Amino acid sequence: MILAKMSSLEEFKAYHAGILDAIQKSGAAMSHHHGIGKMFGPWLEGAVGRNEYGVIRALKQYFDPDNIMNPGGTLGLDVPQEEKRFLKAL
């Protein structure tokens, strides 16, 4: 557990992004028993790989064509391309 005093949401987001950047760069798993939450969305495609993420996208579209299950949720499918984080070789 890491404790840190933050004075703003932006400070927390920068702190959180630094941790996730380091995890992805090292090739470590992005999740553990808590799973991956919405804040992990920008890193998910970079963590699992483009082809693998394409499978996730295709399965979501196939099983949920109306996007009613977890819209804008933890899969990061709603993250704009310019906000995605690819920090290791894909």
Secondary structure, 3 states (H helix, E strand, C coil): CCCCCCCCHHHHHHHHHHHHHHHHHHCCCCCCCCCCCHHHHHHHHHHHCHHHHHHHHHHHHHHCCCCCCCCCCCCCCCCCHHHCCCCCCC
